[in-house]
Amino acid sequence: MDADIALEDDLTPAERRRRKVRDAIIEAAEDIFSEDGEAGLSMRRIAERIDYSPAALYKYFDSKEALFREIREQFFERLLKRMQVACAAIDQGPKLCTRCMRAYVETGLEQPSHYKLAFAGICPEEEVEEGTFAFAAAEHLHAMIAESMAAGWFRQVDLAKAANSVWSASHGLTMLAVTLPEFPKEMPGRGDISLDEMIDFHSELVMRGLGSDKLIDRMNAGDRF
Protein backbone atom coordinates (compact mmCIF):
# COMPACT_ATOMS: atom_id res chain seq x y z
CA MET A 1 0.00 0.00 0.00
CA ASP A 2 2.78 2.46 0.84
CA ALA A 3 4.41 1.81 -2.52
CA ASP A 4 1.11 2.59 -4.26
CA ILE A 5 0.78 5.83 -2.33
CA ALA A 6 4.34 6.84 -3.18
CA LEU A 7 3.69 6.13 -6.85
CA GLU A 8 0.54 8.23 -6.77
CA ASP A 9 2.40 11.11 -5.12
CA ASP A 10 4.99 11.04 -7.91
CA LEU A 11 2.32 11.72 -10.55
CA THR A 12 1.60 15.16 -11.88
CA PRO A 13 -1.97 16.53 -11.53
CA ALA A 14 -2.55 15.80 -15.22
CA GLU A 15 -1.32 12.23 -14.83
CA ARG A 16 -3.55 11.71 -11.80
CA ARG A 17 -6.57 12.95 -13.76
CA ARG A 18 -5.72 10.64 -16.63
CA ARG A 19 -5.39 7.66 -14.28
CA LYS A 20 -8.70 8.55 -12.63
CA VAL A 21 -10.47 8.60 -15.99
CA ARG A 22 -8.88 5.29 -17.06
CA ASP A 23 -10.00 3.69 -13.80
CA ALA A 24 -13.51 5.07 -14.31
CA ILE A 25 -13.62 3.63 -17.83
CA ILE A 26 -12.56 0.20 -16.59
CA GLU A 27 -15.06 0.28 -13.70
CA ALA A 28 -17.88 1.26 -16.06
CA ALA A 29 -16.92 -1.52 -18.47
CA GLU A 30 -17.02 -4.06 -15.65
CA ASP A 31 -20.45 -2.84 -14.49
CA ILE A 32 -21.93 -3.00 -17.98
CA PHE A 33 -20.38 -6.40 -18.59
CA SER A 34 -21.92 -7.70 -15.35
CA GLU A 35 -25.33 -6.37 -16.37
CA ASP A 36 -25.50 -7.30 -20.05
CA GLY A 37 -22.50 -9.42 -20.95
CA GLU A 38 -19.97 -8.81 -23.70
CA ALA A 39 -22.65 -8.25 -26.33
CA GLY A 40 -23.97 -5.25 -24.42
CA LEU A 41 -20.59 -3.64 -23.95
CA SER A 42 -19.55 -0.83 -26.28
CA MET A 43 -17.40 2.27 -26.05
CA ARG A 44 -20.52 4.39 -26.54
CA ARG A 45 -22.27 2.80 -23.54
CA ILE A 46 -19.15 3.23 -21.41
CA ALA A 47 -19.00 6.90 -22.41
CA GLU A 48 -22.65 7.38 -21.47
CA ARG A 49 -22.08 5.67 -18.12
CA ILE A 50 -19.28 8.05 -17.07
CA ASP A 51 -20.75 11.09 -18.86
CA TYR A 52 -17.96 11.41 -21.42
CA SER A 53 -18.10 11.68 -25.17
CA PRO A 54 -17.14 8.50 -27.10
CA ALA A 55 -14.41 10.50 -28.83
CA ALA A 56 -12.87 11.35 -25.45
CA LEU A 57 -12.70 7.67 -24.52
CA TYR A 58 -10.61 6.90 -27.58
CA LYS A 59 -7.86 9.10 -26.14
CA TYR A 60 -7.44 6.40 -23.46
CA PHE A 61 -8.30 3.21 -25.37
CA ASP A 62 -8.37 3.08 -29.16
CA SER A 63 -10.81 0.15 -29.22
CA LYS A 64 -12.88 -2.15 -27.04
CA GLU A 65 -10.23 -4.81 -27.61
CA ALA A 66 -7.55 -2.46 -26.25
CA LEU A 67 -9.68 -1.98 -23.14
CA PHE A 68 -9.96 -5.76 -22.73
CA ARG A 69 -6.19 -6.09 -23.03
CA GLU A 70 -5.66 -3.50 -20.30
CA ILE A 71 -8.09 -5.23 -17.94
CA ARG A 72 -6.43 -8.56 -18.69
CA GLU A 73 -3.02 -7.08 -17.92
CA GLN A 74 -4.24 -5.70 -14.61
CA PHE A 75 -5.49 -9.15 -13.62
CA PHE A 76 -2.25 -10.89 -14.60
CA GLU A 77 -0.17 -8.26 -12.81
CA ARG A 78 -2.03 -8.99 -9.57
CA LEU A 79 -1.87 -12.73 -10.21
CA LEU A 80 1.88 -12.71 -10.85
CA LYS A 81 2.55 -10.80 -7.63
CA ARG A 82 0.37 -13.19 -5.63
CA MET A 83 2.11 -16.21 -7.16
CA GLN A 84 5.55 -14.78 -6.44
CA VAL A 85 4.62 -14.22 -2.80
CA ALA A 86 3.17 -17.74 -2.55
CA CYS A 87 6.29 -19.33 -4.06
CA ALA A 88 8.61 -17.37 -1.81
CA ALA A 89 6.90 -18.91 1.23
CA ILE A 90 7.49 -22.51 0.07
CA ASP A 91 10.50 -24.07 1.83
CA GLN A 92 9.89 -27.72 0.95
CA GLY A 93 7.72 -29.40 -1.61
CA PRO A 94 6.61 -28.63 -5.16
CA LYS A 95 6.46 -24.98 -6.14
CA LEU A 96 3.08 -25.62 -7.71
CA CYS A 97 1.00 -26.49 -4.67
CA THR A 98 -2.22 -25.68 -2.82
CA ARG A 99 -0.93 -22.27 -1.73
CA CYS A 100 -0.33 -21.24 -5.34
CA MET A 101 -3.58 -22.62 -6.74
CA ARG A 102 -5.53 -20.99 -3.92
CA ALA A 103 -3.84 -17.68 -4.81
CA TYR A 104 -5.17 -17.98 -8.37
CA VAL A 105 -8.77 -18.52 -7.28
CA GLU A 106 -8.60 -15.78 -4.64
CA THR A 107 -7.19 -13.31 -7.16
CA GLY A 108 -10.19 -13.93 -9.38
CA LEU A 109 -12.61 -13.61 -6.47
CA GLU A 110 -11.15 -10.24 -5.43
CA GLN A 111 -12.76 -8.62 -8.48
CA PRO A 112 -15.21 -11.08 -10.10
CA SER A 113 -16.39 -8.75 -12.87
CA HIS A 114 -12.80 -7.79 -13.65
CA TYR A 115 -11.85 -11.47 -13.89
CA LYS A 116 -14.69 -12.36 -16.25
CA LEU A 117 -14.07 -9.33 -18.43
CA ALA A 118 -10.33 -10.08 -18.55
CA PHE A 119 -11.08 -13.23 -20.53
CA ALA A 120 -13.79 -11.78 -22.75
CA GLY A 121 -13.15 -10.88 -26.36
CA ILE A 122 -10.08 -13.11 -26.70
CA CYS A 123 -9.47 -14.14 -30.31
CA PRO A 124 -8.32 -17.74 -30.87
CA GLU A 125 -5.44 -16.47 -32.98
CA GLU A 126 -4.35 -13.91 -30.40
CA GLU A 127 -0.91 -14.58 -28.95
CA VAL A 128 0.32 -13.40 -25.59
CA GLU A 129 3.00 -10.83 -26.27
CA GLU A 130 6.39 -11.08 -24.61
CA GLY A 131 6.90 -8.29 -22.11
CA THR A 132 3.31 -8.33 -20.87
CA PHE A 133 2.18 -9.45 -17.43
CA ALA A 134 0.11 -12.17 -19.09
CA PHE A 135 3.29 -13.54 -20.67
CA ALA A 136 5.21 -13.26 -17.38
CA ALA A 137 2.43 -15.08 -15.49
CA ALA A 138 2.47 -17.91 -18.03
CA GLU A 139 6.25 -18.12 -17.78
CA HIS A 140 5.98 -18.23 -14.00
CA LEU A 141 3.58 -21.20 -14.20
CA HIS A 142 6.03 -23.00 -16.50
CA ALA A 143 8.85 -22.24 -14.06
CA MET A 144 6.92 -23.59 -11.07
CA ILE A 145 6.30 -26.88 -12.87
CA ALA A 146 9.86 -27.07 -14.23
CA GLU A 147 11.39 -26.42 -10.79
CA SER A 148 9.11 -29.05 -9.26
CA MET A 149 10.27 -31.57 -11.86
CA ALA A 150 13.93 -30.67 -11.39
CA ALA A 151 13.59 -31.14 -7.62
CA GLY A 152 12.05 -34.58 -8.10
CA TRP A 153 8.58 -33.67 -6.85
CA PHE A 154 6.92 -33.96 -10.25
CA ARG A 155 7.34 -36.59 -12.97
CA GLN A 156 9.12 -35.60 -16.17
CA VAL A 157 6.25 -34.56 -18.40
CA ASP A 158 5.68 -32.26 -21.35
CA LEU A 159 5.93 -28.81 -19.79
CA ALA A 160 3.57 -27.02 -22.18
CA LYS A 161 0.87 -29.66 -21.83
CA ALA A 162 1.21 -29.67 -18.05
CA ALA A 163 0.99 -25.87 -17.82
CA ASN A 164 -2.03 -25.69 -20.13
CA SER A 165 -3.77 -28.45 -18.20
CA VAL A 166 -3.17 -26.79 -14.81
CA TRP A 167 -4.31 -23.40 -16.07
CA SER A 168 -7.42 -24.84 -17.77
CA ALA A 169 -8.51 -26.59 -14.57
CA SER A 170 -7.75 -23.61 -12.33
CA HIS A 171 -9.48 -21.19 -14.68
CA GLY A 172 -12.56 -23.42 -14.84
CA LEU A 173 -12.79 -23.61 -11.06
CA THR A 174 -12.29 -19.85 -10.72
CA MET A 175 -14.85 -19.03 -13.39
CA LEU A 176 -17.44 -21.15 -11.59
CA ALA A 177 -16.61 -19.43 -8.31
CA VAL A 178 -16.93 -15.90 -9.74
CA THR A 179 -20.03 -16.70 -11.79
CA LEU A 180 -21.93 -18.62 -9.09
CA PRO A 181 -21.42 -16.81 -5.76
CA GLU A 182 -22.63 -19.84 -3.77
CA PHE A 183 -20.57 -22.39 -5.74
CA PRO A 184 -20.32 -25.28 -5.06
CA LYS A 185 -23.29 -25.20 -2.68
CA GLU A 186 -25.62 -24.23 -5.54
CA MET A 187 -24.82 -27.44 -7.38
CA PRO A 188 -27.36 -30.28 -6.89
CA GLY A 189 -26.24 -32.79 -4.28
CA ARG A 190 -23.21 -30.73 -3.21
CA GLY A 191 -24.58 -28.68 -0.30
CA ASP A 192 -21.97 -29.88 2.18
CA ILE A 193 -18.91 -28.95 0.09
CA SER A 194 -17.25 -25.56 0.59
CA LEU A 195 -15.15 -23.65 -1.93
CA ASP A 196 -12.11 -24.12 0.33
CA GLU A 197 -12.62 -27.87 0.16
CA MET A 198 -12.96 -27.68 -3.61
CA ILE A 199 -9.68 -25.77 -3.90
CA ASP A 200 -7.92 -28.28 -1.65
CA PHE A 201 -9.27 -31.20 -3.65
CA HIS A 202 -8.42 -29.56 -6.97
CA SER A 203 -4.87 -28.90 -5.80
CA GLU A 204 -4.40 -32.45 -4.57
CA LEU A 205 -5.75 -33.77 -7.87
CA VAL A 206 -3.25 -31.68 -9.83
CA MET A 207 -0.31 -32.64 -7.62
CA ARG A 208 -1.17 -36.34 -7.70
CA GLY A 209 -1.53 -36.18 -11.46
CA LEU A 210 1.91 -34.60 -11.89
CA GLY A 211 3.54 -36.07 -8.81
CA SER A 212 6.56 -38.35 -8.68
CA ASP A 213 6.68 -41.40 -6.41
CA LYS A 214 8.37 -39.20 -3.80
CA LEU A 215 5.52 -36.73 -3.72
CA ILE A 216 2.81 -39.39 -3.85
CA ASP A 217 4.43 -41.29 -0.95
CA ARG A 218 4.60 -38.12 1.12
CA MET A 219 0.99 -37.27 0.38
CA ASN A 220 -0.15 -40.82 1.17
CA ALA A 221 1.67 -40.49 4.48
CA GLY A 222 -0.46 -37.46 5.32
CA ASP A 223 1.82 -34.59 4.29
CA ARG A 224 0.07 -31.62 2.72
CA PHE A 225 1.62 -29.31 0.19
N, C-alpha and C positions, 0 to 999 in steps of 0.2 A: 504493500500500500504506500509506503513512504517513497519508493522509487517512482510510483505512478504520480504522486503529488509533485515530486521534484521535476518530472518530465513535463507536467502541466505548467509549472512555474516558469520553465524555460521557454515556453511558447510566447510568441508575440500576440497582442490582442486580435490581430487579423487571423492568425493561425488557430487561436482558441475558437473564434467564431466559425471558422471553416470546419473544425473538428465537431463542434456542436451541431452544425447543420448535417454533416455526414452521419453522426449518431442518430439524429432525428429521422433521416431518410431510412436508415437500417431498421430503426424501431417501427416506423410506419409500415415498412415492407413486411416485417414479421407479423404485425397485427393483421394486415390485410390477408397475408398468407394463411394465418390461423382461421380467419373468418371464411374465406372463399377459395382457398387452395391456389395452386400455381396459375390456373386458368384465369382467376380473377385479379391477378397481380399485374399491374402495368405502371409505367413511369407516370402516366397521367393521373392515375388514382393515388399514387404516392404523393404527387405534387398537391392534389386536392386535400389530402389528409393533413399535410403540414402547412397548408396555405402558401404554397410557392407556385411559381409558374413552371410548367414542364421544361421550358427552355433553361430555367435556372438550375434544375436538377442535373441537366446534362453537363454542367460545369464540374460536377462531382463524380458522376458516373456516365460514361458515354452510351451505355445500353443496360438493359435489364440483366443481361448475361454478366456484364462487368460488376454489377451490384451483387449478383450471386457469388461471383469469384471472391469479392471482398468479404462477404459473410462467411464463406467457406474458409478463407484464410484466417479469419478471426477465431473460428472454431479450432482449426488445427494448431494455431499458435497456443491457445489455452491447453489443448490436448498434449502437445509436445512438452510443455512445461510441467504438466501434471505427471506425465510418464517419466520425465527426467528425475523429478523428485521421488517418485515411487522406486525407480531403479536404484537411486543413490542410497535408499534405506535397506536394500537387500544385501545381507552379509553372506548368506549361504543359501544355495538353491538356485533354481533356474531364474533367469532375469524376467522371463515371461511367466508371471504367476498371478495368483488371485489379487494381490495388491494392484498390479498393473491393469488387469482386466476390469477391476472395480473402478479404477480411475477413469477408464474410458466411459463406462456407463454413467458415472456421476458427472462427468464433464458434459455429457449430453443432457442430463436431467437439470443441470444448472440453468439452462436456457432452452427449454423444449422447442419453442418456435424457431429459434436461431438454428438449432440442430437440424430440424426438418427442412428448413429453407436452405441450409448449407448444402444439402444433397439434391435440391431441386434443380431442374434445368441443366443437368449434366448430359452432354452429348456422348454417345458411345465412342466416338472417335477422339474425344478430347483427352489429351495427355497431360499428366501432372508435370508442370515445368520445374526444372531444376532451379533452386534458389528460393522456392516458395516454402511456406510452412507445411503445406500439404506434402510436398516432396520430402521435407526433413522428417515429418512424422512417419511417413512410409519407410524411410531409411532407418529410422529408430526401431521400428517394429522388426525389420530384417535383422538389425544388429542384435536385438534382444534374443531372437531365435538362434542366430549364428553363435553368439556367446554361450548360450545354453547348450548348444551342440558341442562346441569346443571344450566346454567344461565337463562333458560327459553326462549331463542331465537329460539331454534330448538325443534321440536317435539321429543318425545321419540321413536327412531327408532333403528333397528338393526345396530349397529355401523360398523360391517364389511361390510355389504351390502352398507351402506351409503358411506363409504370410497372408496370402489371399484367403485361405481357409479360415484362419484366425480372425482376420478383419471381417469377413462375411458373417461369421457367427456372432461376433461381438456387435456388429452394426445391426444385425437382425434383432438381437436381444434389446439393444438400446432403442431402436425404433419402436418396438412394442411398448417399452416402458414410457417413452415420451408421448406416444399416441394414445395409449390406454392408461390413464392415471392410476387406476386400481390394479393394473397388471401385476402378478398373474391371478389375482383374486377374482377378476371378472370372468376368467375362463371357466367353462363348465367343469365341475368336478375337481377344481383346483383351489378351493377356498382356504385351505390350510397352509398353502405355500406362500412365503413372502418373497419379495424381490431380492432381499439379501440372500435367501436360500437359493434362489435361481442363479444369482451371480456366482455363489460358491460352487454350485453343481456344474455350471457352465465352465468355470475355471478348471475344476478337477477333470472334466471331460476332455478339455483341450490338453491339459498336461499329461493325462494318461494316454491320449492319442499320440502325442509326440514323445512321450517319455522313454528313456532308456531303462534297462533292467534296474540300474541304481536308483533312479527316481521312483519307479514303480514299487520296488522293495521298501523304500522309505515311506511311501504313501501307504502301502499295505500295513506297515508297522505303526501307523497312526500319525506320522509327521504331516504337517500341513504347510503348504508353500503358497 
